[in-house]
């Protein structure tokens, strides 16, 4: 009994680390429901419960947090507007079922066959792309202005101040300071914005705090109906996106494993992580929340702190669930100025890219081989190019295929990299290296 209780006891340091993960995921998890017409509090509830379910299904081994997926935004928004929330829920449930079907497929064909499709020359650039593909949004956040009365250079200075504090804590901090640099950076940037507001520079808005209830009861306070309904139209608009996000899932799991130093595709197994992601997404659909996905932001925090204990993610999930019912605290997090988040994002997303470079270096990918150069070039050029073009065009979902469906740059570049790796002939030197004497 004592051992069982011990599993649920957390030190103050672990609580601080979990809040750091909470800050990393909160903005994106709340933004998706705001853009699609769903409930932010239900999104937090479904993200927390989905994360706990994921950990149960992956033997509590993988330090992953599941939050709202951006890839589903166009489809969910379209169905909510045309048919209503309940039909969007039905589409999300079927999307989760597609993940489950893919998990069963991976279980029977074996993870080794999947890994042959993703050698280091493919996975390394993909991980780099995951990081660099997010930096465009980070830079936009760092330059964001709260109002027309605030010049852009003030936002940039706030972001630079946040970056400086975070980096100093990472490099020079001792004990707790070096463990929670992201949390300290965010708090310092927030405090700077409060000081600026006192001097008449309005870069933060506290109205959302005063207007939020102390206790928020999902489905009651906000009046959201949560009984799903199904239609072929909604299913065909939302569910196929799962075929895209499953590729992103594989990339995120590989990145997470590289950061931690474990092969999660082998143990607990890619089939388990896909199953966890899928059932978490279906659970979100039943509850009325957006589709779930693995979060690169939290993987970046792992890389920054070098604390890989999955317990921290589970505690973060519990805190997210509590926040769904505690309106004031969630409102405080929503008031974090965008330039503060942008400063932290620049560091975190850059660190993911650095992990991809390390992957190629540690696996001795030989870039004197033309074939390797071509594969990496195609992945990075297509991925970064399409990311920049879609963001510049005002889209965060990707390359539009139809009015209600968009192809993510990560998915497109991953497919191109896989095909290039399969069809490009190996050079003689590569074959000789791979052939045992």
N, C-alpha and C positions, 0 to 999 in steps of 0.2 A: 504494500500500500504506500509506503514511504517513497519507493522508487517511482510509483505512478504519479504521486503528488509532485515529486521533484521535476518531472517532465514539464510541468506547467508553472514552475517558478522561474522568474526572470529577474536578472540583476538590473540595476539602474543603467549600467552601460548598454545592456541589450535593448532596453526600452528606448534609449537615445538612438541607437543604431536603427531600430525599427521605425522611429519617427523620421529618420533620414530617408529611408525607403518610401515612407508615406509621402513625403514632400516631393520625391522624384516622380511618383506615379499620379499624384492627385490631380494636377492640372489637366492632363490628357484624359484621364478617366472621367472627369466631370464635363470636359468640353464636348465629348462625343454625344452624350444625351442632350446637351444644350443645342447642338447643331441639328439633331434629328427629331426633337420633340418628345424625347423620353424623359424620365425622372432622374435627376442627378443623385438623389438619395437612394433610389432603387439601383442605380448603376454602382454605387459604392457597396451596397448590400450584396449584389450579385457578384461583384468582383471579389469581395472578401470570402463569400461562401464558395465561389468557384475556385479560388486559390487553395482553400482548405481541402476541397474535393480533389483537386489536382495532386496535392501532396499525399493524400491517402492512396491514390491510385499509382503513384510513382514511388511507393515505399519510403516516403519522407526523405528522399535522397537529393532531389533537385532544388536548388535555391532559386525558385522562379516565382514571380508574382504575375497574376493574370489581371489585366485591366481591359478597358473598352477598346475595341478594334476600330481604327480609322478606315480600314479598307471597306467596311460595310456601310459607311456614311451615306453614299449616294443612294444605294438600294433601300436602306431603312427609311431615309427621309422621303423617298418617292412613295413607298408603300404607305407610310404614316399619313402623307398628304392625300393620297388617292383612295385608300381603302380603310385606313384607321390603324391605331396602335395594335389592336389584337391580331390583325392579319400579319403585321410585321413580326410579332412574337412567333407566329406559326412558321414564318420563313426562317427565323433565327434557330428555332428548334430543329428544323430539317437541315440547316447548315451544320449544326452540331452532329447530326446523324451521319452526314457525309464524312466528317472527321473520324467517327467511329468505324465506318466502312473502310477508310484508308488505314486505320490502325490494324484492323483484321487482316488486310492485304499485306501490310508490312510484316506482321507476325508470321504469315505463311511463307512469304518469299525470302525472309531473313534480312537482318539489318546489314549483313556483309555485302549483299548485292546493292543495297542502297548506298553504302559507303563507297563502293567502287565508282558510283556515279559522282561522288563528291570527294575527289582526291584533294590534297592540300593546295594544288595549283588552282582549284576552283573555289574551295572553301575560304582560303586566305583572302582573295580579292572580294568575295561576297561579304566577309566580316568587315573588311575595310569600307565597303560600300554601305553597309548598315550604319556605320558611324558617320561617314562623310555625307551620306544622303540626308542625315538629320541635321547637319550643321547649317544648312541653308535656313531652316526654320529657327535654329538657335541664334543666328546672326540677325534675323528679322526681329526676334524677341528682344535682343540686346539693343536694337535701335528704336523699339516701339515707344511712341509718345502717348502720354495719358490724355492730353488735350492739346488744342492748338496753341494754348498759352505757354506750353512747355517745349523749348527747343530740343531738337534731336540730340545735341551734344550732351545735354544733361543725362538723358537716358544712357548714352554710351559711357559716360563717367560712372554712373551707378553700376552698370554691368562690369566695367573695369575694376571698380572697387570690390565688387563681389568676387570676381576672379582672383584678385590679389589676396584677399583674406583666405579664400579657399586654398590657393596654392601655398601660402605661407603655413597654413595649418597642416597641409599634406607633407611639406618638406621639413619644416622646423618644429612642428608641434610635438608635444610630449604627452604620453598616455592618452587621456580622453580626447585631447585636441586633434591628434593624428588619426583617431578612430572615426570621428564625426566631422570631417572637414566640410562636407557638403551642407550639413545642418548648420554649422557655425557660419558658413558663407552666406546662406540664405537669411539667417537671423541678423547678421551684420548689415547686409544690404537692406533688409526691411527696416532696421533701426535708422539707417541713413535716410531712407525715404520719409520716415516719421519726422526726423529732424528738419529735413527740407520743407516738409509741410508746415512745420511751426514757423518757418521763415517765409512763408507765403508761396512756396513752390509746390504746386498741387500735383504730386505724382502718385497719390494713393487715395483711395475712396473708402471711407468707413461706413457709408450708408448701408451697404449690404449686410454689415454686422448688426446694425440697429434694427433693420427690417426683418431679420431672420428670427424664427422662434427658438427658444431655449431647447425645447424638445420637439423633434420632428418625427412624426409617425408615418413611415412609408405607407402608401395606399389610403391613408386616412387624411392626413394634413394636406396632401397634394391632390387627392381624389383620383388617382390613376386606377383604371380597371386592368386587371391582370389575367383574365381568362383568355387564353390564346384561341384564335380561329385560323382556319387553313383555307387557302385558295391557290390554284395553280399559278395565277399571275404573281402573287406575292412570293411563292416558293421559287419560281423561275427567275425572279428579279434578285432575290437575296441569297438563296442557297448556293448557287454556283460560285459565289465569291470564296467559299471554303476551299475550292480547288486552287485558288491563288494563295490564300493565307496559309495553307498547309506547307507550301514551299518556304514562306517566311518563317513558319514554325520550325522547320528543319534548320534553317540558317540561325535562328535565335538559340536553339538547343545546342548546336555546334559551338556557337560563340560562348554561351554560358559554360559549356564543358571546357572550352579552351581557357577561359578565365580562371575557372576553379581548378583545372588540372585533372579532370576526370572525363571519361568517355561515357556520357549519359545516353548516347545512342545505343550503347551496348548494355549498360546497367544503370538504371532499371530497364532501359530499352526504349527505342523510338516508338514502338507500338503502344507502350504505356503512356508516354508523354502526349502522343496524338490522342489517345483515348481520354486522358485527363483534360486536355484542351477541348475536345469535342463535347464531353459530358458537361463541362463547365459552361460551354456556350449554350447547350440545350437547357441547362438549369437557368441561365440568365433569361432565355426566351420564356420559360414558364413563369419567372418572377416579374417579367416586364422590363428587363434591363437590356442593354446592347450586347452584341457578341463579344466574347472574351478572347484575348490573345496574350501571348507571352510579351513582356515589356523589356525592350532594350535599355530603357532608362534605369531599371533596377539592376540589370546586368552591369551597367556602367558604374553604379554605386559599389557593386561587389569588387570591380577592378580597382576603384579608387581607395577602398578601405581595406581590401585583402582579408575581409572577414566573410567567410563563405558558409556560415552556419545556416542551414535551411530553417531553423527555429525562428530566425529573425523575420523571414517572410511570413511565417504562420502568425507571429505576433502582429506584424503589419496588417495581415488580413483581418485579425480580430479587431484591431483599432479602426480599420475601414468600416467594419460592420457597425461598431459603436457610433462612429461618426454619422452613419446614416440616420441615427436617432438623435444626435446632438447637433442641432442646427447652428448654434453660435460658433462652435469650434471649426466646423466645416466652412463657415462664412469667413472666419479669420484667414484660413488658408487660401480662400478664393481672393482675398485682398492682396496677396503677395504680388507686388508690381512685376509686370512682364519683363522689364530689363534685369531685375534680380534673377528671375528664372532663366533668362537668356544667358547671363554670365555663367551660371552653374552648368547650363546645357552645353556651352562651348567646351568646357573641360570634360564633361562626362562623355559626350558624343565623340570628341577627339580621342579619348582613351579607348573607345571601342575600335576605332580605326587602327590605333596602335597595336591592339590585340591581334588584328588581322595580319599586320606586318610581322608580328612575332610568330604567328602560326607558320607563315611561309619561311621565316628564318630558321625556326627550330626543326622544321621538316625538310630543310635543305633544298627548297625549290630552286632549281638551277635556271637563272634567267639568261644564261649564255645560250640556252636552247631556244630557238626561235618559236617553236610550238608553244612553250610556256609563256613567252612574251605575248604571243597573239591571243591566247586564252584570257590572260589577265587584262590585256588592253581592251578586248571586247566587253568584258564584264564591267570594268570601271568606266569606260567611255560611254557605253550605252546607259548604264545605271545613273551615273552622275549627270550626264547630259539630259536625260529625260526627267530626272528629279528637278533640275534647275528650270527646265522649260515648263513643267507642270506647276511649280510654285510661282514662277513668273507670270503664268497665265491665271493665277488666282485659285488654283486647285490644289487640294492637299490629298486627293484620293489617287491620282495617277493619270494614266493615259485613257481618255474616254473611248470605249468601244461602242457602246450604245448610250442613249440618254440616261440610263439607270445603272450602267455597269462600267467600271473603270479598271484598267490593268495597272498594277503597281509597278514602278520602275524596278524594284527589287526582284519581283517575279520574272519580268521580262529579261533582265540581265542574267538571272540565274538559269533560265531556260537556254539562253544563248550560250552561256558558259558550259552547261552540261552537253549540249549538242556539239559544240566545238571540241570538247574533250573526247567525245565518242568518235567523231568522224575524222579529226585531223590525224594524219599518220605520225607515229612516233619516229624520231630520228634514231639513227643507228647507235649513237652513244647512249641514248636513253634505254634502248632495248638491251644493250650489253650490260648496263648497270642493273637492270631488273632481272637479268638471267643469272642464276647462281653458277659458280664455276664448277 
